[in-house]
Amino acid sequence: MSTVDTVRTRLDALPDVGLVIAFIASIWAVMLVLAIAVGGANWANLAAGFVGSVTVLIGGYAILALALNLQWGYTGLFNIGIAGFMAVGAYTTAVLTAPTDPAAGAVPGLGLPLWVGLIGGMVMAAIIGGLAALPALRLKADYLAIVTVAFSEIIRLIVNWDGLAEVSLFGVPFGTGGATGISFKSANEVASTFINGVGQPIVAAAEGVGVSGPNLANLTYGILLLLVVAASYWVLARITNSPFGRVLKAIREDETVTQSLGKDTRRFKIKTFMIGCALMGLAGVLFRGQAGYVSPQQFRPTITFYVFAALIIGGSGSNTGSIIGAATFSGLLFYLPARLGENVSLGGTRAPGNIIDAVAGLGSLDPLPLLAYTISNVSTLRFVLIGVVLIYIIQNQPEGLLGHRNEPATSVSLDRAQSGSGGETDE
């Protein structure tokens, strides 16, 4: 048995929840080791910053990957308009929760509580997703992808339009802020409320080891995002393991056969698309709106590519794989290389100005120029790494890291012994 097969066998033996916890904990351990190695006396504060930032990234991309997995992995709906639906959720929440009397130059909103804004953002993203689905789901595969990415760009251009920067409806002023964006009540306030309340003992302990308030708040917010991921995972697991979910899998495999069995596949696809878009809207608020500010530049199409990369790595059609893929992409391929480039150096070795000079050093058996060049440009080269990983997985592991795992077809365990009279027994 090869090493890869051995690792896969051991991973298969772990329950899904245990696998996710172990994987995220291992990423935290990597960040802790890096902080200890480069942080010196400030290692605790640096570790809190690293772990908090990577946890926020993992949480945000995990929610998005779960949403895309419902649409693409289970139903076969190729939605590459993710950024647009994130923008709908984020901007709806911003308009609903922005103060009615903002600071000079800021855009006013409706001043509603944050929880109302979160629900409103999800509902609006679902509604817009449903409206987009009505014409788009009549199309197949590539054409559906073209429509969704065009729809996403239309949304981004609308929120970027200065004509909607500040408007008034029935005497109530509000707006999107145009190209400059809009400030609103940040979801980070939940973390701040915890820290300023029951979390005071934790704050005191953290300050005792040198952890700053902002890093502690960011870490707390990351943990909050993981709780949202857990809730989203539970809901989607119930959906996909239900009769509704089995119809989705049938649509993915052969929609014509599913229709021949009397299922209204178009209605199933619209519902699925709306649920996925609602989660994307939630991620837009919690992920992109963490600082209490959103702008059109935060919702470029590149984020859609990132989510697809995470899902392909983890394995489409697997909720657990969606989270593992999000953690692998955001933690190990996206965040870690950037931190290495910022904090690791080779002493007195200067990085060459270009790749030709860096490789030339190998002719004299000196790898240091190439290593120095790689470290100094790692933030750019990480995208090459992501591409290499994607190519390898598509060629050698097309089902992703966890796409091979068998998921239950029902939300109720069938391993329990049946009690009562009737039926065959083993006796």
C-alpha atoms as one frame of an Amber mdcrd trajectory, in Angstrom:
protein
   0.000   0.000   0.000   1.380   3.399  -0.999   1.885   6.261   1.429  -1.041
   8.156  -0.114  -3.312   5.135   0.299  -2.170   4.721   3.904  -2.945   8.360
   4.697  -6.359   8.115   3.019  -7.167   4.952   4.982  -6.327   6.650   8.264
  -8.335   9.725   7.309 -11.317   7.562   6.405 -11.216   6.038   9.880 -11.808
   9.436  11.481 -15.352  10.775  11.926 -16.102  13.901   9.910 -16.197  16.266
  12.889 -12.977  14.846  14.308 -11.275  15.158  10.934 -12.232  18.823  10.559
 -11.165  19.680  14.117  -7.855  17.851  13.734  -7.111  19.525  10.414  -7.840
  23.062  11.612  -5.895  22.398  14.820  -2.903  21.296  12.743  -3.020  24.595
  10.830  -3.136  26.462  14.143  -0.092  24.460  15.247   1.796  25.496  12.110
   0.985  29.149  12.825   2.103  28.739  16.442   5.424  27.213  15.392   5.997
  30.035  12.896   5.220  32.664  15.546   7.606  31.058  18.040  10.328  30.820
  15.385  10.188  34.450  14.248   8.444  36.307  17.076  11.073  36.286  19.804
   9.699  37.735  23.031   6.569  38.865  21.174   5.690  35.344  20.033   2.369
  35.152  21.933   0.959  38.301  20.346   2.233  37.231  16.924   0.702  33.775
  17.359  -2.670  35.280  18.290  -2.494  37.472  15.192  -1.577  34.575  12.905
  -4.162  32.183  14.334  -6.900  34.818  14.382  -6.340  35.905  10.787  -6.111
  32.381   9.397  -9.233  31.359  11.329 -11.224  34.228   9.819 -10.064  33.167
   6.350 -10.926  29.519   6.986 -14.360  30.425   8.336 -15.222  32.744   5.456
 -14.100  30.402   2.705 -15.692  27.406   4.434 -19.135  29.050   4.372 -18.674
  29.929   0.705 -17.414  26.446  -0.184 -20.375  24.830   1.595 -22.778  27.063
  -0.339 -21.104  26.307  -3.664 -21.014  22.604  -2.828 -24.789  22.600  -2.411
 -25.232  24.224  -5.818 -22.455  22.614  -7.838 -21.336  19.567  -5.877 -24.826
  18.202  -5.174 -26.990  19.667  -7.931 -24.551  20.381 -10.751 -25.377  24.112
 -10.963 -22.227  25.836 -12.210 -22.516  29.183 -10.437 -19.529  31.481 -10.967
 -21.346  34.577  -9.770 -20.431  34.017  -6.114 -18.925  37.475  -5.631 -22.132
  39.144  -6.809 -24.352  37.341  -4.308 -21.857  38.111  -1.554 -22.160  41.780
  -2.509 -25.962  41.633  -2.336 -25.841  40.283   1.215 -23.147  42.680   2.380
 -24.696  45.817   0.871 -28.194  44.953   2.067 -26.895  44.556   5.613 -24.917
  47.782   5.277 -27.931  49.811   4.114 -30.145  48.354   6.849 -27.707  48.875
   9.737 -25.765  52.030   8.806 -26.565  54.887  11.221 -29.244  57.363  10.200
 -27.007  60.272  11.239 -23.507  59.230  10.169 -20.333  61.255  10.398 -19.762
  63.989   7.861 -19.309  62.589   4.389 -20.591  59.113   5.267 -23.649  57.484
   3.709 -26.758  57.222   5.931 -28.694  54.009   6.409 -31.791  52.800   8.224
 -30.126  52.305  11.622 -31.625  48.860  12.286 -30.057  46.287  14.655 -27.293
  44.057  13.340 -29.322  40.843  13.559 -32.019  42.413  11.361 -29.349  43.351
   8.843 -27.914  39.824   8.787 -31.304  38.255   8.155 -32.137  40.934   5.597
 -28.875  40.319   3.758 -29.508  36.583   3.537 -33.117  37.047   2.432 -32.212
  39.602  -0.240 -29.385  37.407  -1.566 -31.830  34.487  -1.758 -34.436  36.604
  -3.573 -31.900  37.930  -6.080 -30.618  34.394  -6.525 -34.145  33.191  -7.227
 -34.726  35.953  -9.774 -31.440  35.113 -11.476 -32.300  31.419 -11.447 -35.609
  31.815 -13.275 -34.008  32.488 -16.681 -30.531  31.101 -15.975 -31.562  27.578
 -14.984 -33.159  27.054 -18.370 -29.594  26.956 -19.678 -27.068  24.183 -19.375
 -23.516  23.998 -18.042 -21.320  26.571 -19.818 -24.214  28.901 -20.643 -25.359
  28.922 -17.014 -21.819  29.846 -15.972 -21.738  32.752 -18.434 -25.076  34.084
 -17.177 -24.085  33.896 -13.496 -20.734  35.632 -13.962 -22.430  38.341 -16.041
 -25.054  38.744 -13.319 -22.289  39.085 -10.729 -20.588  41.838 -12.703 -23.906
  43.661 -13.162 -24.356  43.692  -9.381 -20.823  44.995  -8.828 -21.293  47.760
 -11.390 -24.621  48.746  -9.820 -23.152  49.159  -6.323 -20.210  50.999  -7.898
 -22.526  53.456  -9.683 -22.374  56.961  -8.237 -26.049  57.428  -9.080 -26.890
  55.157  -6.129 -24.220  56.541  -3.808 -26.924  58.380  -1.843 -30.606  58.470
  -2.700 -33.862  59.203  -0.906 -37.008  57.088  -0.933 -40.169  58.417   0.753
 -37.985  60.960   2.503 -35.603  58.333   3.920 -31.979  58.835   2.791 -29.734
  55.830   2.147 -27.341  54.584  -0.511 -24.482  52.304  -1.483 -21.723  54.881
  -1.255 -20.747  54.292  -4.875 -17.081  53.595  -5.509 -16.107  54.731  -1.994
 -18.258  52.107  -0.247 -20.345  52.317   2.901 -19.714  51.896   6.623 -22.140
  50.008   8.849 -22.456  48.040  12.068 -19.715  45.429  11.978 -20.391  41.813
  12.861 -17.152  42.158  14.825 -19.244  43.956  17.451 -20.388  40.533  18.647
 -16.796  39.606  19.439 -16.210  42.983  21.089 -19.331  42.540  23.233 -18.038
  39.170  24.436 -14.579  40.547  25.191 -15.964  43.530  27.097 -18.412  41.348
  29.041 -17.967  37.764  30.180 -14.641  37.568  28.367 -12.837  39.950  30.717
 -10.923  37.133  32.496  -9.727  35.917  29.092  -8.658  39.460  28.195  -6.705
  39.761  31.432  -4.966  36.432  30.837  -4.170  37.356  27.229  -2.743  40.726
  28.201  -0.632  38.953  30.796   1.221  37.052  28.060   1.456  40.060  25.758
  -1.524  39.549  23.421  -2.929  42.860  22.188  -6.615  43.734  22.220  -7.037
  43.865  18.409  -5.428  40.446  17.939  -7.602  38.964  20.676 -10.719  40.486
  19.096  -9.747  39.072  15.707  -9.181  35.623  17.212 -12.553  35.781  18.976
 -14.241  36.753  15.731 -12.556  33.843  13.974 -13.958  31.427  16.550 -17.396
  32.998  16.023 -17.074  32.353  12.290 -16.224  28.705  12.960 -19.443  28.413
  14.980 -21.343  29.775  11.969 -19.551  27.196   9.806 -20.624  24.438  12.197
 -24.250  25.604  12.076 -24.150  25.850   8.267 -22.633  22.378   8.038 -25.364
  20.919  10.244 -28.147  22.542   8.211 -26.685  21.470   4.874 -26.061  17.941
   6.132 -29.741  17.681   7.080 -30.738  18.997   3.654 -28.429  16.817   1.581
 -29.195  13.647   3.549 -32.960  14.157   3.236 -35.244  13.045   0.382 -34.819
  16.576  -0.992 -31.060  16.069  -1.090 -31.357  12.719  -2.828 -33.358  14.396
  -5.590 -30.551  16.946  -5.959 -28.023  14.158  -6.445 -30.311  12.550  -9.004
 -30.547  15.852 -10.900 -26.772  16.079 -10.943 -26.396  12.566 -12.340 -29.235
  12.613 -14.904 -31.900  15.304 -14.908 -33.946  13.604 -17.646 -34.319  10.410
 -15.633 -35.245  12.442 -12.547 -37.969  14.238 -14.509 -39.282  10.914 -15.790
 -39.875   9.906 -12.170 -42.270  12.822 -11.739 -39.918  15.297 -10.032 -40.185
  18.987 -10.904 -36.442  19.446 -11.301 -36.687  23.158 -12.103 -38.379  23.853
  -8.768 -35.723  21.835  -6.925 -32.933  23.713  -8.680 -34.432  27.127  -7.926
 -34.794  26.285  -4.221 -31.236  24.981  -4.088 -29.879  28.029  -5.867 -31.670
  30.340  -3.427 -30.383  28.491  -0.348 -26.826  28.609  -1.665 -27.109  32.309
  -2.503 -28.434  33.047   0.996 -25.304  31.470   2.489 -23.138  33.432   0.068
 -24.878  36.609   1.201 -24.193  35.688   4.839 -20.528  35.119   4.004 -20.420
  38.497   2.282 -21.472  40.158   5.542 -19.385  38.125   7.982 -16.296  37.728
   5.822 -15.970  40.896   3.764 -17.800  43.156   6.197 -15.799  42.233   9.284
 -14.377  45.728   9.626 -17.799  47.366   9.234 -17.074  48.619   5.731 -17.729
  47.275   2.226 -16.808  48.570  -1.221 -17.157  47.236  -4.786 -13.436  46.405
  -4.889 -14.013  43.647  -2.321 -16.242  41.672  -4.682 -14.137  41.149  -7.770
 -14.498  37.861  -9.717 -11.199  36.554  -8.300 -12.965  35.544  -5.087 -15.151
  33.198  -7.131 -12.015  31.483  -8.422 -10.724  31.110  -4.862 -13.922  29.400
  -3.722 -13.869  26.995  -6.661 -10.215  26.221  -5.924 -11.087  25.429  -2.301
 -13.958  23.142  -3.297 -11.941  21.331  -5.973  -9.152  20.701  -3.462 -11.523
  19.386  -0.792 -13.818  17.453  -3.101 -17.147  18.542  -4.559 -20.147  16.615
  -3.328 -18.744  16.399   0.207 -19.660  18.875   2.934 -16.694  17.760   5.012
 -14.434  18.066   1.985 -15.695  21.620   1.462 -14.396  22.659   4.884 -11.119
  20.754   4.521 -10.595  22.303   1.090 -11.324  25.783   2.432  -8.837  25.260
   5.270  -6.178  23.895   2.908  -6.582  26.706   0.402  -6.919  29.658   2.760
  -4.559  28.443   5.489  -1.755  26.578   3.741  -1.786  27.903   0.169  -2.977
  31.502   0.590  -2.137  32.782   4.088   0.947  30.811   5.149   3.168  31.727
   2.149   2.428  35.425   2.661   3.435  35.252   6.333   6.601  33.342   5.456
   7.564  36.053   2.991   7.053  38.763   5.618   8.853  37.078   8.501  11.542
  34.770   7.073  14.861  35.934   5.632  18.221  34.390   4.730  20.434  36.716
   6.694  22.781  38.678   4.472  21.697  37.083   1.192  20.018  39.674  -1.024
  17.214  38.609  -3.320  18.050  38.970  -7.048  15.939  41.393  -9.048  14.551
  38.785 -11.432  14.085  35.044 -11.826  16.920  34.746 -14.386  19.522  36.022
 -11.921  18.015  33.837  -9.203  18.296  30.659 -11.262  21.775  31.590 -12.508
  23.139  30.966  -9.038  22.385  27.274  -9.404  25.117  27.085 -12.039  27.666
  27.632  -9.279  25.803  25.253  -6.947  24.579  28.171  -4.829  20.833  27.815
  -4.093  20.672  30.821  -1.750  19.857  33.449  -4.437  16.934  31.342  -5.658
  15.709  30.772  -2.099  16.013  34.476  -1.303  14.135  35.395  -4.480  11.403
  32.856  -3.701  10.927  34.129  -0.147  10.854  37.800  -1.165   8.291  37.121
  -3.917   6.283  34.426  -2.173   3.093  36.529  -2.085   3.072  36.442  -5.892
   4.453  32.933  -6.297   1.747  31.485  -4.046  -0.669  31.778  -6.965   1.697
  29.603  -8.991   1.635  27.136  -6.096  -2.169  27.156  -6.077  -2.179  26.451
  -9.812   0.283  23.577  -9.444  -1.781  22.042  -6.631  -4.984  22.328  -8.673
  -3.373  20.704 -11.711  -2.017  17.864  -9.591  -5.353  17.230  -7.878  -7.356
  17.368 -11.108  -5.006  14.874 -12.764  -4.319  12.506  -9.874  -7.169  13.008
  -7.414 -10.090  14.389  -9.458 -12.560  13.737  -6.644 -10.527  15.962  -4.286
  -9.059  15.171  -0.895 -12.316  13.835   0.539 -14.534  13.370  -2.497 -13.929
   9.614  -2.275 -15.545   9.315   1.161 -18.985   7.751   1.270 -21.535  10.053
   2.886 -24.748   8.696   4.439 -27.841   8.842   2.281 -30.085   9.509   5.275
 -29.962  11.764   8.313 -31.047   8.842  10.527 -28.560   6.103  11.356 -29.541
   2.725   9.910 -27.159   0.850  12.197 -29.552   0.827  15.152 -31.219  -2.446
  15.945 -34.898  -2.502  15.039 -37.167  -3.279  17.972 -40.679  -4.631  17.986
 -42.349  -7.614  16.405 -42.444  -8.504  12.746 -39.803  -8.829  10.103 -36.911
 -11.186   9.772 -34.309 -11.650  12.477 -30.910 -13.291  12.660 -32.179 -15.903
  15.078
